[in-house]
Amino acid sequence: MSEYLMAMTYDECPVENVWEEMNDYILDESIELKSQLKTIAKADFAPVVRVFKINDEQSIFIKEFRYEEYQCNCEKWA
């Protein structure tokens, strides 16, 4: 059974009621996790990144990371 970690980026805008999946990335477990996630969030300009453990039978949610610097600024324009 193969097992790996995957990160999924999400776009979120509570003002416009948006929550959508963006991209997924297989994580390199030999590289520090938070560093990889920060790079991924920056590349996708994603305010939310979720980490999952994937194996042949299931995917298990591990943790959600939020990046305020990529949050929607819609309330500034409302």
GROMACS elastic network, one bead per residue, 0.5 to 0.9 nm:
[ bonds ]
;  ai    aj funct       b0    kb
    1    55     6  0.67180   500
    1    56     6  0.59555   500
    1    57     6  0.86316   500
    2    54     6  0.82184   500
    2    55     6  0.56728   500
    2    56     6  0.63487   500
    3    53     6  0.70524   500
    3    54     6  0.55543   500
    3    56     6  0.71905   500
    4    26     6  0.73066   500
    4    27     6  0.74531   500
    4    28     6  0.85709   500
    4    29     6  0.82440   500
    4    52     6  0.84423   500
    4    53     6  0.58467   500
    4    54     6  0.53966   500
    4    55     6  0.66680   500
    5    25     6  0.85910   500
    5    26     6  0.60690   500
    5    27     6  0.54445   500
    5    28     6  0.77672   500
    5    29     6  0.75676   500
    5    51     6  0.68560   500
    5    52     6  0.57019   500
    5    54     6  0.60321   500
    5    55     6  0.88990   500
    6    24     6  0.67372   500
    6    25     6  0.54990   500
    6    27     6  0.54827   500
    6    50     6  0.82777   500
    6    51     6  0.57076   500
    6    52     6  0.52218   500
    6    53     6  0.63329   500
    6    54     6  0.69081   500
    7    23     6  0.82729   500
    7    24     6  0.55223   500
    7    25     6  0.51111   500
    7    26     6  0.63984   500
    7    27     6  0.67242   500
    7    37     6  0.75127   500
    7    40     6  0.83929   500
    7    49     6  0.64151   500
    7    50     6  0.55448   500
    7    52     6  0.63015   500
    7    53     6  0.89451   500
    8    21     6  0.71560   500
    8    22     6  0.71513   500
    8    23     6  0.57482   500
    8    25     6  0.64384   500
    8    26     6  0.89729   500
    8    48     6  0.84049   500
    8    49     6  0.55984   500
    8    50     6  0.52736   500
    8    51     6  0.64761   500
    8    52     6  0.79147   500
    9    20     6  0.86549   500
    9    21     6  0.61175   500
    9    22     6  0.52754   500
    9    23     6  0.54168   500
    9    24     6  0.63359   500
    9    25     6  0.84672   500
    9    40     6  0.77907   500
    9    41     6  0.69195   500
    9    44     6  0.73099   500
    9    45     6  0.89094   500
    9    46     6  0.59295   500
    9    47     6  0.78737   500
    9    48     6  0.59122   500
    9    50     6  0.65212   500
   10    19     6  0.68058   500
   10    20     6  0.55197   500
   10    22     6  0.52403   500
   10    23     6  0.75789   500
   10    41     6  0.89911   500
   10    44     6  0.87169   500
   10    46     6  0.58087   500
   10    47     6  0.67791   500
   10    48     6  0.51915   500
   10    49     6  0.61552   500
   10    50     6  0.80027   500
   11    18     6  0.71374   500
   11    19     6  0.56533   500
   11    20     6  0.53481   500
   11    21     6  0.65131   500
   11    22     6  0.66600   500
   11    44     6  0.88396   500
   11    45     6  0.81692   500
   11    46     6  0.55803   500
   11    47     6  0.62596   500
   11    48     6  0.67218   500
   11    71     6  0.84694   500
   11    72     6  0.86017   500
   12    16     6  0.88049   500
   12    17     6  0.77811   500
   12    18     6  0.52944   500
   12    20     6  0.67656   500
   12    46     6  0.79956   500
   12    47     6  0.67211   500
   12    48     6  0.73308   500
   12    71     6  0.73014   500
   12    72     6  0.69690   500
   13    16     6  0.55830   500
   13    17     6  0.57559   500
   13    19     6  0.66094   500
   13    71     6  0.75140   500
   13    72     6  0.54672   500
   13    73     6  0.82791   500
   13    74     6  0.76123   500
   14    18     6  0.62074   500
   14    19     6  0.79748   500
   14    72     6  0.80469   500
   14    74     6  0.86447   500
   15    18     6  0.77928   500
   15    72     6  0.83515   500
   15    73     6  0.89014   500
   15    74     6  0.63401   500
   15    75     6  0.68328   500
   15    78     6  0.88654   500
   16    74     6  0.78624   500
   21    24     6  0.84799   500
   22    44     6  0.77055   500
   22    46     6  0.81125   500
   23    44     6  0.78148   500
   25    40     6  0.80781   500
   27    30     6  0.87975   500
   27    31     6  0.82335   500
   27    33     6  0.78346   500
   27    36     6  0.74608   500
   27    37     6  0.86499   500
   28    31     6  0.56817   500
   28    32     6  0.83329   500
   28    33     6  0.80818   500
   28    36     6  0.81694   500
   29    32     6  0.71837   500
   29    33     6  0.72090   500
   30    33     6  0.85971   500
   31    34     6  0.89068   500
   31    35     6  0.76908   500
   31    36     6  0.70871   500
   32    35     6  0.56083   500
   32    36     6  0.65461   500
   32    37     6  0.89637   500
   33    36     6  0.52463   500
   33    37     6  0.62271   500
   33    38     6  0.86802   500
   34    37     6  0.50815   500
   34    38     6  0.60923   500
   34    39     6  0.86276   500
   34    65     6  0.89383   500
   35    38     6  0.52551   500
   35    39     6  0.63765   500
   35    40     6  0.87449   500
   36    39     6  0.52028   500
   36    40     6  0.62246   500
   36    41     6  0.86805   500
   37    41     6  0.60388   500
   37    42     6  0.84899   500
   37    49     6  0.71400   500
   37    50     6  0.89986   500
   37    51     6  0.88670   500
   37    65     6  0.81596   500
   38    41     6  0.51383   500
   38    42     6  0.61500   500
   38    43     6  0.86158   500
   38    49     6  0.89002   500
   38    67     6  0.81179   500
   39    42     6  0.51716   500
   39    43     6  0.61648   500
   39    44     6  0.87821   500
   40    43     6  0.51009   500
   40    44     6  0.63215   500
   40    45     6  0.82098   500
   40    46     6  0.79676   500
   40    49     6  0.81965   500
   41    44     6  0.53708   500
   41    45     6  0.54937   500
   41    47     6  0.67738   500
   41    48     6  0.73827   500
   41    49     6  0.67174   500
   41    66     6  0.89361   500
   41    67     6  0.74453   500
   41    70     6  0.79269   500
   42    46     6  0.66606   500
   42    47     6  0.88152   500
   42    67     6  0.89962   500
   42    70     6  0.77934   500
   43    46     6  0.77637   500
   44    47     6  0.88081   500
   45    69     6  0.87170   500
   45    70     6  0.56144   500
   45    71     6  0.85534   500
   46    49     6  0.69614   500
   46    66     6  0.85480   500
   46    67     6  0.74187   500
   46    70     6  0.57887   500
   46    71     6  0.75664   500
   47    65     6  0.82913   500
   47    66     6  0.55876   500
   47    68     6  0.63065   500
   47    69     6  0.73157   500
   47    71     6  0.50294   500
   47    72     6  0.78811   500
   48    64     6  0.70243   500
   48    65     6  0.58422   500
   48    67     6  0.63200   500
   48    68     6  0.88334   500
   48    70     6  0.84278   500
   48    71     6  0.84268   500
   49    63     6  0.85883   500
   49    64     6  0.58792   500
   49    65     6  0.52348   500
   49    66     6  0.65041   500
   49    67     6  0.82408   500
   50    61     6  0.75027   500
   50    62     6  0.75168   500
   50    63     6  0.58431   500
   50    65     6  0.61646   500
   50    66     6  0.87076   500
   51    60     6  0.86335   500
   51    61     6  0.62781   500
   51    62     6  0.54417   500
   51    63     6  0.54218   500
   51    64     6  0.63560   500
   51    65     6  0.81656   500
   52    59     6  0.62323   500
   52    60     6  0.53242   500
   52    62     6  0.51974   500
   52    63     6  0.73588   500
   53    58     6  0.83019   500
   53    59     6  0.56165   500
   53    60     6  0.50977   500
   53    61     6  0.65416   500
   53    62     6  0.66920   500
   54    57     6  0.79761   500
   54    58     6  0.61239   500
   54    60     6  0.64734   500
   54    61     6  0.88904   500
   55    58     6  0.56067   500
   55    59     6  0.63865   500
   55    60     6  0.86281   500
   56    59     6  0.84393   500
   61    64     6  0.83867   500
   66    70     6  0.86962   500
   66    71     6  0.85986   500
   67    70     6  0.57698   500
   67    71     6  0.68398   500
   68    71     6  0.50791   500
   68    72     6  0.86738   500
   69    72     6  0.88152   500
   70    73     6  0.87709   500
   72    75     6  0.80298   500
   73    76     6  0.56234   500
   73    77     6  0.74959   500
   74    77     6  0.54205   500
   74    78     6  0.64415   500
   75    78     6  0.50562   500
